[in-house]
């Protein structure tokens, strides 16, 4: 399973992050950010479901992630910083 982390640490936004609008309606306890960090996990590592992003938040978070990925590729940092791969 591939997923993006969600954090309630909303003190700063990094490239690829998206501040969730409608976080209460999504079932989250606090204002939150979908981070531009993608992780892979096994299905059995999922303990439960906290909420569901509203369609507009889901679409915007994916758009922001795509922008951050494209900015890395176009800037060439993936070639000059192999640890980022």
Kinemage of the C-alpha trace (Angstrom):
@kinemage 1
@onewidth
@group {chain A} dominant
@subgroup {mainchain}
@vectorlist {calphas} color= white
{ca unk a 1} P 0.000 0.000 0.000
{ca unk a 2} L 1.282 3.469 -0.859
{ca unk a 3} L 0.225 6.394 1.312
{ca unk a 4} L 1.078 9.952 2.279
{ca unk a 5} L 1.506 10.888 5.907
{ca unk a 6} L -0.923 13.247 7.616
{ca unk a 7} L 0.316 15.347 10.518
{ca unk a 8} L -1.256 17.819 12.920
{ca unk a 9} L 2.038 19.742 13.042
{ca unk a 10} L 0.771 22.656 10.954
{ca unk a 11} L 3.523 25.086 11.963
{ca unk a 12} L 5.184 25.000 8.551
{ca unk a 13} L 4.344 23.919 5.031
{ca unk a 14} L 6.999 22.316 2.862
{ca unk a 15} L 6.942 21.769 -0.896
{ca unk a 16} L 4.321 19.147 -1.642
{ca unk a 17} L 2.399 19.661 1.626
{ca unk a 18} L -1.306 20.504 1.618
{ca unk a 19} L -3.183 22.050 4.537
{ca unk a 20} L -6.463 20.137 4.752
{ca unk a 21} L -9.563 22.280 4.498
{ca unk a 22} L -12.556 20.660 6.125
{ca unk a 23} L -10.407 18.615 8.514
{ca unk a 24} L -13.310 18.189 10.964
{ca unk a 25} L -15.599 16.956 8.201
{ca unk a 26} L -12.859 14.505 7.225
{ca unk a 27} L -12.975 12.990 10.721
{ca unk a 28} L -9.653 14.387 11.905
{ca unk a 29} L -9.240 15.635 15.475
{ca unk a 30} L -6.999 18.622 14.713
{ca unk a 31} L -6.085 20.905 11.813
{ca unk a 32} L -3.803 18.756 9.662
{ca unk a 33} L -1.466 18.638 6.692
{ca unk a 34} L -1.045 15.938 4.059
{ca unk a 35} L 2.720 15.784 3.711
{ca unk a 36} L 4.621 15.479 0.464
{ca unk a 37} L 6.285 12.387 1.902
{ca unk a 38} L 5.088 9.096 0.455
{ca unk a 39} L 5.546 5.803 2.265
{ca unk a 40} L 4.906 2.171 1.492
{ca unk a 41} L 3.535 -0.158 4.145
{ca unk a 42} L 2.009 -3.601 4.371
{ca unk a 43} L -1.775 -3.833 4.643
{ca unk a 44} L -1.561 -5.545 8.043
{ca unk a 45} L 0.285 -2.520 9.483
{ca unk a 46} L -2.894 -0.439 9.309
{ca unk a 47} L -4.462 -0.334 12.771
{ca unk a 48} L -7.594 1.607 11.886
{ca unk a 49} L -9.166 4.458 9.997
{ca unk a 50} L -9.227 7.997 11.415
{ca unk a 51} L -11.220 9.629 8.654
{ca unk a 52} L -11.640 10.196 4.924
{ca unk a 53} L -10.443 13.226 3.014
{ca unk a 54} L -13.115 15.234 1.257
{ca unk a 55} L -12.813 14.919 -2.530
{ca unk a 56} L -11.470 18.475 -2.959
{ca unk a 57} L -8.771 17.904 -0.327
{ca unk a 58} L -7.791 14.582 -1.875
{ca unk a 59} L -7.442 16.110 -5.340
{ca unk a 60} L -5.464 19.113 -4.101
{ca unk a 61} L -3.127 16.997 -1.999
{ca unk a 62} L -2.350 14.822 -5.036
{ca unk a 63} L -1.779 17.933 -7.162
{ca unk a 64} L 0.636 19.374 -4.584
{ca unk a 65} L 2.527 16.107 -4.380
{ca unk a 66} L 2.866 16.029 -8.154
{ca unk a 67} L 4.257 19.563 -8.133
{ca unk a 68} L 6.902 18.677 -5.568
{ca unk a 69} L 7.969 15.605 -7.518
{ca unk a 70} L 8.187 17.515 -10.784
{ca unk a 71} L 10.204 20.317 -9.157
{ca unk a 72} L 12.802 17.750 -7.976
{ca unk a 73} L 13.039 16.153 -11.398
{ca unk a 74} L 13.292 19.416 -13.294
{ca unk a 75} L 15.820 20.929 -10.898
{ca unk a 76} L 18.043 17.904 -11.364
{ca unk a 77} L 18.380 17.266 -7.620
{ca unk a 78} L 17.542 13.592 -8.169
{ca unk a 79} L 20.712 13.266 -10.236
{ca unk a 80} L 23.007 15.280 -7.975
{ca unk a 81} L 21.667 13.830 -4.722
{ca unk a 82} L 21.373 10.057 -5.241
{ca unk a 83} L 20.220 9.520 -1.648
{ca unk a 84} L 16.917 11.129 -2.642
{ca unk a 85} L 15.997 8.253 -4.979
